[in-house]
Structures are given as structure tokens and as C-alpha cells.
Amino acid sequence: MFYKTRGYKGNPGQQELQPGDADREDGHRHRFVTQLGVFKKRLHRGGNTGIGKAAAVELAKRGARVILACRNKEKAEAAVFDIRLETGNAQIVFMHLDLASLKSVRSFVDTFLKSEPRLDILINNAGHMGPGRTQEGFGMALGVNHLGHFLLTNLLLERMRRCGAARVVNVASLLYRLGSVDFSLLASHKDLVSGQSTWQDFRAYCNSKLCNLLFTRELANRLEGSEVTCYSLHPGVINTQLCRNMSWWLRTLQMPFAKLFFLDPEGGAQCTLYCALQEGIEALSGRFFSNCAVQQVAQRGRDDALARKLWEVSERLTHMS
């Protein structure tokens, strides 16, 4: 499938995907799961704004069936209504998912597998920056941004393998460069930071973004030989509601910078759409993208031994092993 969007240019001779082209030749409509993510209140609420909705709109315009996996039913249903109205596509569906609860992740997967025969693209877009603990007692950033996505992806992989060429897209951040993974701290605190403060919340977010890169890297290694590929990406600095849980003075401080320098959600969705739909990048599975181009990754983001250990620890924490 070729997809051309404002954020990147397609290959010469290829045509832009038109509405309805998401219907496959074999009669199956392409199916996408996306979480309305970095704009969700506390965890992943507020599904009427942000890059998740912007990406969903672009997919819906092209006839795809899009599953919006969100925690807040009222706001998610409002987003479904808005997207259907804007695009004329009735194949936009809300399913409940709370990434701060591994039980909810398993429940979502059970519901999805019973109702949806295929999954072509999974976009892991939810993000949290702020205090709190998940239902299982993990730090919120670790639990939502990494462990929830880790479990969700693994539970859906078999369905994706059956679909042939499928993709997993993990929305990360260049802030991974400031991240680290301390397994002793994880064992003692169920978190990658030792306390909760504005600075620790920021560090926890950076650490979780490093986990996104390492997860994608190890996932690509484990998918080698299959038709499923995976990518991580930096969407740009987006003016969304990610920081709504930070202290009021920090939110106030960043407002003028947001208006001057931050991308709008539609601009921020472009790299996500590129990784989800661009043909010819399959050989780059496991790589990190920014501005719709593959990027070199700092050493800690390409440490295969660290990625493998994080995978094994994550399996135990999510009770997959």
C-alpha cells in the first residue's frame, strides 16, 4: 500500500491512496488499532484531541476500519462521532482499553479477537507524563508507556501474523536519549525512578521512551522471518495535552513555546502515518524514525543485550512467562 501525506513525498510514479483504497483486493478492509494517546487525561483520556485522533482521521478518510482503544468512553465516543462526521466513514469503532491495568489489556484483546478477523496495523500511541501508579502498582509512565504496550502487542501478534504483511508502530520520543533502565530499581520500586516529583516524572517519561526503542528493536529481532515489521518514531514536539498532569507552573511556562514552536497534532501525525503505510521500508524493521526518515540511534537505544533483558523482565512483570 502506498500512502502520501503532507509530511513526506511518495515515490515517483506512485499514486496517492484515495478514499476507499484501504479495501483489499481479497475483499477484506484494512484494520487499524490506535490508542488516542499522548493527549489523554492522566492516562489516555480526552480522545477528542491529539496525534492519535489526527492519524485516525487520515486513515478513516482512506476507507480503513479503525479501532480507537481508549479509557474514557464518553470522550472516545465523541471522537468516533467527530471522525465519522468529518470523513463519512462509519467503520470507526471504540473499544475500552486502560493501559494502566494489565487486566484491562487482556480484556481488550479478548474482545478484539472475538470481533475482528484481522489486524493490519497496530499503532501504540498512548503516553503518560506525570505521577501515579498503575493498577498493578507500577510507576504510571513505565506501566502505560511500556508495559501496557508490551503486553498488548504480544497478545495481538498471532492475529497479525495471520494477516501477512502487518506493522507495529511505537510512538516514542527523542527524549529516549536522556533515559536509562535500572533493573535493580525496577525490582525494588516497580519503577525506573526512585521517587515522585516533577523532575522524577520527567525522568520516568524519558526512561519509558528508551524502553519503547529497545522493545521495538527486540521485537524486530523476534519477528525476523515473518511478514510483520515494526518501527519506533519521534513525532516531533507536539502541542498536545501530554503534560496536563505536570505542575501548573511548568504548564504555564511551556505555553508560549508551544504556540511558537510546537507542531499541531496533524503535523505530528505525519511520521506515524509514514511508518504505518509507506511501502519499501520493510527492511528497516526495528529502526527509529523522525521527520519521516530513518535516524541514527544513540548507543543506549541500540544495545541488543539491554533490549533482550528488558524483554525478558517485561515478560515476567506482565505474567507472560
C-alpha positions as CSV (number, residue, x, y, z in Angstrom):
1,M,0.0,0.0,0.0
2,F,1.2,3.5,-0.8
3,Y,0.2,6.4,1.3
4,K,1.1,10.0,0.5
5,T,0.6,12.7,3.2
6,R,1.6,16.3,3.7
7,G,4.6,15.3,5.8
8,Y,6.5,13.3,3.2
9,K,6.7,12.7,-0.6
10,G,5.9,9.4,-2.2
11,N,8.0,7.6,-4.8
12,P,7.8,8.9,-8.4
13,G,5.1,7.1,-10.4
14,Q,3.1,6.0,-7.4
15,Q,-0.4,7.4,-6.8
16,E,-1.8,8.8,-3.6
17,L,-4.1,6.5,-1.8
18,Q,-7.7,7.6,-2.3
19,P,-10.7,7.1,-0.1
20,G,-11.8,3.5,-0.2
21,D,-8.4,2.2,-1.2
22,A,-8.0,0.6,2.2
23,D,-10.3,-2.1,1.0
24,R,-8.1,-5.0,0.0
25,E,-8.4,-6.9,-3.3
26,D,-9.5,-10.0,-1.3
27,G,-12.5,-8.2,0.0
28,H,-11.1,-7.5,3.5
29,R,-11.0,-4.0,4.8
30,H,-7.6,-3.0,6.3
31,R,-8.0,-2.8,10.1
32,F,-6.0,-0.5,12.4
33,V,-5.9,-0.3,16.1
34,T,-4.7,3.0,17.6
35,Q,-4.8,4.4,21.1
36,L,-5.8,8.0,21.5
37,G,-2.7,8.5,23.4
38,V,-0.5,11.4,24.3
39,F,-3.4,13.7,24.7
40,K,-5.4,11.6,27.2
41,K,-6.1,13.0,30.6
42,R,-4.0,11.3,33.2
43,L,-3.5,8.1,31.3
44,H,-5.2,8.2,27.9
45,R,-8.4,10.1,28.3
46,G,-9.5,13.1,26.2
47,G,-9.8,11.3,22.9
48,N,-11.1,14.3,21.1
49,T,-7.6,15.9,20.5
50,G,-4.0,14.9,19.7
51,I,-2.0,13.0,17.2
52,G,-3.9,9.7,17.8
53,K,-7.1,11.3,16.5
54,A,-5.3,13.1,13.7
55,A,-3.9,9.8,12.5
56,A,-7.3,8.1,12.8
57,V,-8.9,10.8,10.7
58,E,-6.3,10.3,7.9
59,L,-6.8,6.5,8.0
60,A,-10.6,6.9,8.0
61,K,-10.5,9.2,5.0
62,R,-9.0,6.3,3.1
63,G,-11.6,3.8,4.0
64,A,-9.9,1.9,6.7
65,R,-11.7,0.3,9.6
66,V,-10.1,2.0,12.7
67,I,-10.4,0.7,16.3
68,L,-9.9,3.5,18.8
69,A,-8.7,1.9,22.0
70,C,-9.3,4.4,24.9
71,R,-10.1,4.5,28.6
72,N,-12.7,7.3,28.7
73,K,-15.8,6.1,27.0
74,E,-17.6,9.4,26.8
75,K,-14.7,11.2,25.1
76,A,-13.8,8.3,22.9
77,E,-17.4,8.1,21.6
78,A,-17.3,11.8,20.9
79,A,-14.1,11.3,18.9
80,V,-15.8,8.5,17.0
81,F,-18.7,10.8,16.2
82,D,-16.4,13.6,15.0
83,I,-14.3,11.3,12.8
84,R,-17.3,9.7,11.2
85,L,-18.8,13.1,10.5
86,E,-15.6,14.5,9.1
87,T,-14.7,11.5,6.9
88,G,-18.0,9.9,6.1
89,N,-16.5,6.6,7.2
90,A,-18.8,4.6,9.5
91,Q,-16.1,2.0,10.2
92,I,-14.7,3.8,13.2
93,V,-15.1,1.8,16.5
94,F,-14.4,2.4,20.1
95,M,-13.2,-0.4,22.3
96,H,-12.4,0.1,26.0
97,L,-8.7,-0.1,27.0
98,D,-7.0,1.1,30.1
99,L,-3.2,0.7,29.7
100,A,-2.8,1.3,33.4
101,S,-4.4,-2.1,34.0
102,L,-2.9,-5.3,32.6
103,K,-6.3,-6.9,33.3
104,S,-7.9,-4.3,31.0
105,V,-5.3,-5.0,28.3
106,R,-6.2,-8.7,28.4
107,S,-9.9,-7.9,28.4
108,F,-9.5,-5.6,25.4
109,V,-7.6,-8.3,23.5
110,D,-10.3,-10.9,24.2
111,T,-12.9,-8.6,22.9
112,F,-10.9,-7.7,19.8
113,L,-10.0,-11.2,18.8
114,K,-13.7,-12.3,19.1
115,S,-15.0,-9.4,17.0
116,E,-12.2,-8.6,14.5
117,P,-10.9,-11.2,12.0
118,R,-7.7,-9.3,11.1
119,L,-5.3,-6.6,12.3
120,D,-3.1,-5.0,9.7
121,I,-1.5,-2.2,11.7
122,L,-1.2,-1.6,15.5
123,I,-0.3,2.0,16.5
124,N,0.9,2.2,20.1
125,N,0.4,5.9,20.7
126,A,-0.7,6.3,24.3
127,G,1.7,8.3,26.5
128,H,1.7,9.5,30.1
129,M,3.9,12.0,31.9
130,G,3.0,12.6,35.5
131,P,2.6,11.0,38.9
132,G,0.7,7.9,39.9
133,R,0.7,4.1,39.9
134,T,-1.0,1.6,37.7
135,Q,-3.5,-1.0,39.0
136,E,-0.6,-3.4,39.4
137,G,1.5,-0.9,41.3
138,F,4.0,0.1,38.6
139,G,5.0,3.7,38.0
140,M,2.5,5.2,35.6
141,A,4.9,6.1,32.9
142,L,6.5,2.7,32.9
143,G,3.2,0.9,33.1
144,V,1.3,2.9,30.5
145,N,4.1,3.8,28.0
146,H,5.9,0.5,28.1
147,L,4.4,-2.5,29.9
148,G,0.8,-1.9,28.6
149,H,2.0,-1.6,25.1
150,F,4.4,-4.6,25.5
151,L,1.5,-6.9,26.7
152,L,-1.0,-5.6,24.1
153,T,1.4,-6.1,21.2
154,N,2.4,-9.6,22.2
155,L,-1.2,-10.7,22.7
156,L,-2.1,-9.4,19.2
157,L,0.9,-10.7,17.3
158,E,-0.5,-14.0,16.3
159,R,-3.5,-12.4,14.7
160,M,-1.2,-10.0,12.9
161,R,1.0,-12.9,11.6
162,R,-2.1,-14.5,10.1
163,C,-2.7,-11.3,8.1
164,G,0.6,-11.5,6.2
165,A,2.3,-8.1,5.9
166,A,1.3,-6.2,9.1
167,R,3.0,-3.5,11.1
168,V,3.5,-2.4,14.7
169,V,4.2,1.3,15.1
170,N,5.5,2.6,18.5
171,V,5.4,6.3,19.1
172,A,8.5,7.2,21.2
173,S,10.4,10.4,21.5
174,L,13.9,11.8,21.1
175,L,13.9,12.2,24.9
176,Y,14.9,8.5,25.0
177,R,18.5,10.0,24.8
178,L,18.0,11.1,28.4
179,G,16.6,7.7,29.5
180,S,18.1,4.7,31.3
181,V,17.0,1.3,32.5
182,D,17.9,0.4,36.1
183,F,16.8,-3.2,36.7
184,S,17.6,-3.1,40.4
185,L,15.4,0.0,40.8
186,L,12.7,-1.8,38.8
187,A,12.8,-4.8,41.1
188,S,12.7,-2.7,44.3
189,H,10.4,0.1,43.3
190,K,8.4,-1.3,40.4
191,D,9.5,1.8,38.6
192,L,12.5,3.2,36.7
193,V,12.8,6.2,39.1
194,S,13.2,6.3,42.9
195,G,10.5,8.8,43.8
196,Q,7.8,11.1,42.6
197,S,8.4,14.8,41.8
198,T,8.2,17.0,38.7
199,W,11.8,16.1,37.9
200,Q,11.3,12.4,38.6
201,D,8.1,12.3,36.5
202,F,10.1,13.8,33.6
203,R,12.9,11.2,34.1
204,A,10.3,8.4,34.2
205,Y,8.9,9.6,30.8
206,C,12.4,9.7,29.3
207,N,13.1,6.2,30.6
208,S,9.8,4.8,29.2
209,K,10.7,6.3,25.8
210,L,14.0,4.4,25.8
211,C,12.0,1.3,26.6
212,N,9.9,1.9,23.5
213,L,13.0,1.9,21.3
214,L,14.5,-1.2,23.0
215,F,11.2,-3.0,22.8
216,T,10.9,-2.2,19.1
217,R,14.5,-3.4,18.4
218,E,14.0,-6.7,20.2
219,L,10.6,-7.2,18.6
220,A,12.1,-6.8,15.2
221,N,14.7,-9.5,16.0
222,R,11.9,-11.9,17.2
223,L,9.8,-11.2,14.1
224,E,12.6,-11.9,11.7
225,G,11.4,-14.3,9.0
226,S,7.8,-13.2,9.3
227,E,5.9,-10.6,7.3
228,V,5.2,-8.5,10.4
229,T,7.5,-5.5,10.8
230,C,7.8,-2.8,13.5
231,Y,9.1,0.8,13.8
232,S,9.5,3.4,16.5
233,L,9.4,7.1,15.9
234,H,9.7,10.6,17.2
235,P,6.6,12.5,16.1
236,G,8.1,16.0,16.7
237,V,7.4,18.3,19.6
238,I,3.6,18.3,19.6
239,N,1.3,20.8,21.2
240,T,-1.0,18.2,22.9
241,Q,-2.2,17.5,26.4
242,L,0.6,15.2,27.4
243,C,1.8,17.4,30.2
244,R,-1.6,18.1,31.7
245,N,-0.5,16.2,34.8
246,M,2.6,18.2,35.4
247,S,2.7,21.1,37.8
248,W,0.7,24.2,36.9
249,W,3.8,26.4,36.7
250,L,5.6,24.1,34.2
251,R,2.5,24.0,32.0
252,T,2.3,27.8,32.2
253,L,6.0,28.1,31.3
254,Q,5.7,25.9,28.2
255,M,2.6,27.6,26.7
256,P,4.3,30.4,24.8
257,F,6.9,27.9,23.4
258,A,4.1,25.6,22.4
259,K,2.4,28.3,20.4
260,L,5.6,29.4,18.6
261,F,7.5,26.1,18.0
262,F,5.3,23.0,18.6
263,L,3.7,21.1,15.7
264,D,-0.1,20.8,15.6
265,P,-1.5,17.3,16.0
266,E,-1.9,16.9,12.3
267,G,1.7,17.7,11.6
268,G,2.8,15.4,14.5
269,A,0.8,12.5,13.0
270,Q,2.8,12.5,9.7
271,C,5.7,10.3,10.8
272,T,3.3,7.9,12.4
273,L,1.4,7.6,9.2
274,Y,4.6,7.2,7.2
275,C,5.7,4.3,9.4
276,A,2.3,2.8,9.2
277,L,1.7,3.0,5.5
278,Q,4.8,3.8,3.4
279,E,5.9,1.0,1.1
280,G,9.5,-0.1,0.8
281,I,10.6,0.4,4.5
282,E,10.2,-3.3,5.5
283,A,13.9,-3.8,5.5
284,L,14.2,-1.1,8.2
285,S,12.1,-3.0,10.7
286,G,13.2,-2.2,14.2
287,R,14.6,1.2,13.3
288,F,13.8,4.6,14.7
289,F,12.3,7.4,12.5
290,S,11.9,11.1,12.8
291,N,10.6,13.6,10.2
292,C,9.6,10.6,8.0
293,A,13.2,9.4,7.7
294,V,15.3,6.7,9.5
295,Q,17.6,8.2,12.2
296,Q,20.8,7.1,13.8
297,V,20.2,6.0,17.4
298,A,22.4,6.7,20.4
299,Q,24.3,3.7,21.8
300,R,21.9,3.0,24.7
301,G,19.0,2.8,22.2
302,R,20.7,0.1,20.1
303,D,22.0,-2.1,22.9
304,D,20.8,-5.6,22.0
305,A,21.8,-7.1,25.3
306,L,19.8,-4.4,27.2
307,A,16.8,-4.8,24.8
308,R,16.8,-8.6,25.3
309,K,17.0,-8.3,29.1
310,L,14.2,-5.7,29.1
311,W,12.0,-8.1,27.1
312,E,12.6,-10.9,29.5
313,V,11.9,-8.8,32.6
314,S,8.8,-7.3,30.9
315,E,7.6,-10.9,30.2
316,R,7.8,-11.7,33.9
317,L,6.2,-8.4,35.0
318,T,3.3,-8.9,32.7
319,H,3.0,-12.6,33.5
320,M,3.7,-13.7,30.0
321,S,6.4,-16.2,31.0
